[in-house]
Amino acid sequence: MANLHTPEVLDSKIREIVEGKANVKLDIEWVPNSNYNEKLNSAFATNTLPQVVSIGSEQLDQFREAIPSYKISKLSTTHKSPCLLR
């Protein structure tokens, strides 16, 4: 799930590059920025968060309590390389 800051979904070129470099298939759910917090809260409350979400400082305090319960993990602890596009 990712914030969409434009009226249209982004070009798939960047997604294709990341998929090729990381050898993965991405299924990105673009959510309009105006609805993102609501969608994120709903997914969290119903335990339907996707594998990867973007959270900013405004959501960090809200989700901080979930980190000890292992609902959320830091990307750096689950992946050996923090940069996929090397």
Backbone bond lengths (Angstrom), bond angles and torsions (degrees), N, CA, C in turn:
res aa  C-N    CA-C-N  psi(-1)  N-CA   C-N-CA  omega(-1)  CA-C   N-CA-C  phi
1 M - - - 1.443 - - 1.525 106.82 -
2 A 1.321 116.10 130.65 1.457 120.24 -177.43 1.524 110.64 -140.43
3 N 1.331 114.95 148.18 1.465 120.76 177.61 1.519 110.38 -66.53
4 L 1.305 115.58 138.99 1.456 121.71 173.79 1.520 107.47 -113.34
5 H 1.327 115.76 112.14 1.468 121.28 -175.79 1.529 112.71 -97.07
6 T 1.313 117.16 2.63 1.464 121.80 -179.42 1.524 108.95 -124.18
7 P 1.330 117.53 161.29 1.466 119.26 179.47 1.532 113.32 -66.95
8 E 1.327 117.46 -21.06 1.456 120.73 -177.28 1.524 110.68 -118.66
9 V 1.321 115.99 151.52 1.463 121.53 176.69 1.526 108.54 -65.74
10 L 1.316 115.15 141.81 1.451 121.42 -177.85 1.525 112.30 -63.99
11 D 1.323 115.82 156.69 1.448 122.66 175.62 1.530 109.22 -58.69
12 S 1.302 116.71 143.04 1.463 120.55 -176.15 1.529 113.32 -79.00
13 K 1.316 118.80 0.17 1.469 121.52 -176.04 1.536 112.12 -60.18
14 I 1.317 118.10 -45.55 1.474 121.08 -179.60 1.525 109.75 -64.13
15 R 1.323 116.44 -43.11 1.470 120.09 178.29 1.525 110.47 -59.62
16 E 1.313 116.97 -42.96 1.461 121.13 179.65 1.532 111.75 -63.76
17 I 1.324 117.40 -38.35 1.466 120.83 178.19 1.531 110.31 -64.85
18 V 1.331 116.62 -46.80 1.462 120.53 179.40 1.529 109.89 -62.46
19 E 1.324 117.75 -43.80 1.466 120.81 179.28 1.527 111.08 -59.40
20 G 1.318 116.52 -41.93 1.459 120.53 179.82 1.514 112.66 -66.97
21 K 1.328 117.05 -44.54 1.470 121.40 -178.77 1.527 111.89 -68.52
22 A 1.323 117.02 -38.60 1.463 121.11 -175.98 1.529 112.64 -93.42
23 N 1.325 116.83 -7.48 1.460 122.21 -178.00 1.534 111.24 55.51
24 V 1.340 115.10 49.72 1.460 122.19 178.87 1.522 108.90 -135.34
25 K 1.308 116.44 164.07 1.460 122.33 173.20 1.523 107.17 -111.22
26 L 1.329 117.03 120.63 1.462 121.81 -178.48 1.523 110.86 -97.80
27 D 1.296 115.54 137.79 1.460 122.52 173.56 1.521 106.00 -120.74
28 I 1.323 116.06 93.44 1.464 121.41 -174.39 1.521 109.84 -94.19
29 E 1.325 115.45 124.26 1.454 121.21 174.40 1.526 107.19 -95.61
30 W 1.324 116.71 107.12 1.461 121.00 179.40 1.513 108.71 -82.72
31 V 1.324 116.09 126.72 1.467 122.10 -178.84 1.526 107.92 -119.23
32 P 1.335 117.71 127.55 1.463 119.50 178.01 1.532 110.55 -53.33
33 N 1.316 116.24 137.98 1.455 121.72 -176.84 1.529 112.24 -54.06
34 S 1.330 116.84 -35.58 1.465 120.33 -178.70 1.531 112.54 -66.73
35 N 1.338 118.56 -21.15 1.466 122.68 -179.38 1.526 112.50 -110.12
36 Y 1.319 118.09 -1.49 1.461 121.06 -170.45 1.530 112.90 -61.56
37 N 1.325 118.01 -48.25 1.467 120.29 -178.99 1.525 111.81 -60.81
38 E 1.314 116.79 -41.26 1.467 120.94 178.59 1.527 110.80 -63.35
39 K 1.323 116.16 -45.05 1.470 120.98 179.95 1.533 110.35 -65.07
40 L 1.329 117.12 -41.76 1.455 122.29 179.36 1.531 110.64 -63.52
41 N 1.327 117.20 -46.36 1.467 121.59 178.63 1.526 111.56 -61.31
42 S 1.321 116.14 -42.59 1.459 120.96 179.65 1.529 110.99 -63.91
43 A 1.322 116.72 -44.94 1.469 120.76 179.66 1.524 110.69 -64.19
44 F 1.315 117.01 -39.01 1.461 120.76 179.38 1.527 110.76 -66.79
45 A 1.320 116.29 -45.15 1.461 121.00 -177.26 1.522 112.10 -65.75
46 T 1.320 117.61 -31.16 1.467 121.29 -177.99 1.522 112.14 -99.18
47 N 1.330 116.85 7.88 1.470 122.62 179.37 1.527 112.01 56.99
48 T 1.349 115.59 40.91 1.465 120.70 179.16 1.527 111.35 -121.49
49 L 1.333 116.09 29.43 1.463 118.96 177.99 1.526 109.95 -62.90
50 P 1.326 117.44 140.08 1.455 118.82 173.10 1.532 109.84 -68.67
51 Q 1.329 117.33 174.08 1.456 120.95 -178.20 1.523 112.22 -62.62
52 V 1.327 117.29 -32.35 1.464 121.24 -179.15 1.518 109.11 -133.64
53 V 1.326 116.30 131.52 1.458 122.23 173.97 1.522 108.12 -134.40
54 S 1.294 114.85 158.22 1.455 121.24 175.97 1.521 108.05 -100.81
55 I 1.336 116.03 124.12 1.460 118.42 174.35 1.520 108.48 -125.08
56 G 1.296 114.33 141.55 1.457 120.93 179.05 1.513 110.27 -104.26
57 S 1.295 115.67 -175.13 1.463 120.32 -177.41 1.522 111.87 -61.40
58 E 1.336 117.56 -30.87 1.465 119.86 -179.57 1.529 111.60 -69.08
59 Q 1.327 118.76 -26.96 1.460 121.07 178.03 1.526 112.65 -94.62
60 L 1.318 117.67 -16.58 1.457 120.94 -174.32 1.523 112.44 -57.48
61 D 1.322 117.84 -47.15 1.465 120.15 179.18 1.521 111.49 -62.06
62 Q 1.313 116.22 -38.31 1.452 121.12 -179.18 1.536 111.26 -63.62
63 F 1.335 117.44 -39.53 1.447 121.09 -175.87 1.523 113.74 -95.45
64 R 1.306 116.79 -4.03 1.467 120.88 -177.97 1.533 111.76 -57.15
65 E 1.320 117.32 -37.10 1.465 120.67 -179.10 1.528 112.17 -66.86
66 A 1.321 118.30 -23.58 1.465 120.99 -178.26 1.525 112.15 -78.58
67 I 1.310 117.82 -20.51 1.461 120.63 -176.97 1.524 112.28 -60.36
68 P 1.342 120.79 -46.56 1.470 119.41 178.37 1.530 113.76 -63.49
69 S 1.327 118.00 -25.11 1.462 119.89 -179.34 1.523 111.91 -86.87
70 Y 1.319 116.98 6.58 1.466 123.91 176.16 1.521 113.88 65.19
71 K 1.318 117.17 20.68 1.452 119.10 172.20 1.525 109.35 -75.76
72 I 1.317 116.01 -25.83 1.456 121.66 -178.07 1.516 107.62 -127.75
73 S 1.315 116.61 136.60 1.459 119.45 175.37 1.518 108.86 -128.65
74 K 1.314 115.57 149.60 1.454 120.64 177.85 1.517 108.43 -72.12
75 L 1.308 116.72 138.09 1.451 121.45 179.97 1.522 110.81 -58.11
76 S 1.318 116.62 -37.30 1.459 120.15 -177.00 1.529 112.10 -68.13
77 T 1.332 118.31 -20.93 1.468 119.43 179.37 1.516 112.37 -90.22
78 T 1.324 117.91 -14.84 1.459 120.15 -178.17 1.520 113.34 -106.06
79 H 1.307 116.89 -11.46 1.461 121.30 -179.74 1.527 109.79 -128.91
80 K 1.323 116.24 137.04 1.459 120.08 -178.64 1.518 112.03 -68.86
81 S 1.323 117.62 -37.06 1.456 120.86 -178.10 1.527 109.89 -111.30
82 P 1.350 117.93 122.00 1.452 119.77 -179.35 1.526 112.93 -73.63
83 C 1.317 118.03 -13.42 1.457 121.16 -177.56 1.522 109.90 -120.84
84 L 1.325 117.44 119.13 1.456 121.74 -178.53 1.524 112.83 -83.45
85 L 1.310 117.48 -17.01 1.463 119.90 -170.91 1.521 112.67 -103.03
86 R 1.301 118.54 31.28 1.462 121.01 178.22 1.496 111.73 -69.45
